[in-house]
Amino acid sequence: MRGRDGFTLIELLVALMVGSIVLATAQQILDALTDSARAAQSASVAIDRHANGDDLLHLLTKQLDVATPGAKPFFGTERVTEFSSWCEVPHGWLELCAVVLAIDTVSAQPAVVVRFGDSSRVALVRGFRHGAFRYLESAENGGTWQRVWGRGVSTPLAIGVILDRDTLIVPVGERG
C-alpha cells in the first residue's frame, strides 16, 4: 500500500464545513456582543442625561433670586415656571439670568426643558407621557401644594415636577 501525501477532497470539504460553522457561530456571538454593548452605551447615556438634567434643575432652583434689582418675580403654572437665577457664564462667573422651565416637546416626545434668556434650550428630563408642575406653599401637615403660583416677591418652598406617577421635589434655595 502506498503512503498518503495529502488530503482527500472529502477531508478538505469537511474541514471547510467545520471552519464555516465555527466562523458563523463566532459572527453571531460578536453581533450579540456588539448589540449588548450598544444597548449598555445607550442606557448609560440616558442615565447620564437624566442625572445632568436633575443636577442643572437643582442648581437653578438653589440659586433662584427674586430680590436682586432686575430679577424676574417667580411665576408658575402647571406647564410653565418662570424665575431668575444665577447662571454660570463662559467667563467663569455668575450672572443673573431669566429661566423658564416648561413641559414641552423634544423630538416629538414630552420633555421638561429649561430655556434661558439667551433663547438656548436644554432638555432636562425625557421619557414620560404626562407632566405637570406643583408649588409647595407650606410643609405643615404633609404639605400644601398649589397648581399656580402668582407673580410676587415670594417663592415656593419647592417645585414638584410630576412625571406620570413619579414626582421629583426640587427645593428652592434662598427664598429671595
C-alpha positions as CSV (number, residue, x, y, z in Angstrom):
1,M,0.0,0.0,0.0
2,R,1.2,3.4,-0.9
3,G,1.6,6.3,1.7
4,R,-0.6,9.4,1.6
5,D,1.0,12.7,0.7
6,G,-2.2,14.9,1.0
7,F,-5.8,15.2,1.9
8,T,-8.7,13.8,0.0
9,L,-11.4,16.0,-1.4
10,I,-13.8,14.8,1.2
11,E,-11.5,15.7,4.1
12,L,-11.0,19.2,2.7
13,L,-14.7,19.7,2.3
14,V,-15.4,18.5,5.9
15,A,-12.6,20.9,7.2
16,L,-14.2,23.8,5.2
17,M,-17.6,23.0,6.6
18,V,-16.4,22.8,10.2
19,G,-14.5,26.1,9.7
20,S,-17.6,27.7,8.2
21,I,-19.7,26.6,11.2
22,V,-17.1,28.0,13.6
23,L,-16.9,31.3,11.8
24,A,-20.7,31.7,11.6
25,T,-21.0,31.0,15.3
26,A,-18.3,33.4,16.1
27,Q,-20.0,36.1,13.9
28,Q,-23.3,35.6,15.8
29,I,-21.5,35.9,19.1
30,L,-19.7,39.1,18.0
31,D,-23.0,40.5,16.7
32,A,-24.7,39.8,20.1
33,L,-21.8,41.3,22.0
34,T,-21.9,44.4,19.8
35,D,-25.7,44.8,20.3
36,S,-25.3,44.4,24.0
37,A,-22.5,47.0,24.1
38,R,-24.7,49.5,22.1
39,A,-27.6,48.9,24.4
40,A,-25.4,49.4,27.5
41,Q,-24.0,52.6,26.0
42,S,-27.4,53.9,25.2
43,A,-28.6,53.2,28.7
44,S,-25.5,54.9,30.1
45,V,-26.1,58.0,28.0
46,A,-29.8,58.1,29.1
47,I,-28.8,57.8,32.8
48,D,-26.1,60.5,32.5
49,R,-28.5,62.8,30.6
50,H,-31.1,62.3,33.4
51,A,-28.6,62.9,36.2
52,N,-27.2,66.0,34.5
53,G,-30.8,67.3,34.0
54,D,-31.5,66.8,37.7
55,D,-28.3,68.5,38.7
56,L,-29.0,71.5,36.5
57,L,-32.6,71.8,37.8
58,H,-31.4,71.7,41.4
59,L,-28.6,74.2,40.7
60,L,-31.0,76.7,39.1
61,T,-33.6,76.5,41.9
62,K,-30.9,76.6,44.6
63,Q,-29.6,79.9,43.1
64,L,-33.1,81.3,42.4
65,D,-33.3,85.0,43.1
66,V,-36.3,87.4,43.2
67,A,-34.8,90.1,45.4
68,T,-31.9,91.5,43.3
69,P,-32.9,94.5,41.2
70,G,-33.7,93.3,37.7
71,A,-34.7,89.8,38.8
72,K,-38.0,88.4,37.5
73,P,-40.7,87.6,40.0
74,F,-41.4,83.9,40.5
75,F,-44.4,82.7,38.5
76,G,-45.7,79.2,37.8
77,T,-48.5,77.2,36.2
78,E,-48.9,73.5,35.6
79,R,-46.9,73.7,32.4
80,V,-44.5,76.7,32.8
81,T,-42.4,78.1,35.6
82,E,-40.5,81.4,35.3
83,F,-37.9,82.9,37.6
84,S,-34.4,84.5,37.7
85,S,-31.4,82.5,38.8
86,W,-27.6,82.9,39.0
87,C,-26.2,81.2,35.9
88,E,-22.6,80.4,35.2
89,V,-21.3,82.2,32.1
90,P,-18.4,81.1,29.8
91,H,-16.0,83.5,31.5
92,G,-16.5,81.6,34.8
93,W,-18.6,83.9,36.9
94,L,-22.3,84.0,37.7
95,E,-24.8,86.4,36.2
96,L,-28.5,86.9,36.8
97,C,-30.4,85.1,34.0
98,A,-34.0,84.5,33.2
99,V,-35.1,80.9,33.4
100,V,-38.2,79.3,32.0
101,L,-39.0,75.6,32.9
102,A,-41.6,74.1,30.7
103,I,-43.3,70.9,29.9
104,D,-42.6,70.9,26.2
105,T,-41.9,68.6,23.2
106,V,-38.4,67.5,22.1
107,S,-38.1,65.2,19.1
108,A,-41.9,64.5,19.2
109,Q,-41.7,63.4,22.9
110,P,-42.8,65.2,26.0
111,A,-39.9,66.7,27.9
112,V,-39.1,69.0,30.8
113,V,-37.0,71.7,29.2
114,V,-35.2,74.8,30.5
115,R,-35.0,77.9,28.4
116,F,-32.6,80.7,29.2
117,G,-32.9,84.4,28.4
118,D,-30.4,84.0,25.5
119,S,-33.0,81.6,23.9
120,S,-30.8,78.5,24.5
121,R,-32.8,75.4,25.4
122,V,-31.8,72.2,27.3
123,A,-33.9,69.1,27.7
124,L,-33.7,68.1,31.4
125,V,-36.0,65.0,31.5
126,R,-37.5,62.9,28.8
127,G,-39.3,59.6,28.6
128,F,-42.7,60.3,30.2
129,R,-46.2,60.7,28.9
130,H,-47.8,63.3,31.2
131,G,-46.1,66.1,33.2
132,A,-47.0,69.0,35.4
133,F,-45.5,71.4,38.0
134,R,-46.7,72.0,41.5
135,Y,-45.6,74.5,44.1
136,L,-45.1,73.8,47.8
137,E,-46.6,76.7,49.8
138,S,-46.3,75.1,53.3
139,A,-44.6,72.0,54.6
140,E,-47.0,71.7,57.6
141,N,-49.4,68.7,57.9
142,G,-48.0,66.8,54.9
143,G,-47.6,70.0,52.7
144,T,-49.9,72.4,50.9
145,W,-49.3,72.2,47.1
146,Q,-50.6,74.8,44.6
147,R,-51.2,74.4,40.9
148,V,-50.5,78.0,40.2
149,W,-48.0,80.4,41.8
150,G,-48.8,84.1,41.1
151,R,-46.2,86.7,40.4
152,G,-44.9,88.2,43.6
153,V,-41.9,88.7,45.8
154,S,-42.2,85.3,47.5
155,T,-41.2,81.9,46.1
156,P,-42.5,78.4,47.0
157,L,-40.5,76.2,49.3
158,A,-40.1,73.6,46.5
159,I,-41.2,72.8,43.0
160,G,-42.8,69.4,42.4
161,V,-42.2,68.0,38.9
162,I,-44.8,65.3,38.4
163,L,-44.0,62.9,35.6
164,D,-46.5,60.1,35.1
165,R,-46.6,58.5,38.5
166,D,-43.3,59.9,39.8
167,T,-42.7,63.2,41.5
168,L,-39.3,65.0,41.7
169,I,-39.3,67.5,44.5
170,V,-36.8,70.3,43.9
171,P,-36.2,72.5,46.9
172,V,-35.9,76.3,46.2
173,G,-32.8,77.8,47.7
174,E,-32.7,81.2,49.5
175,R,-36.3,82.5,49.4
176,G,-35.4,85.8,47.7
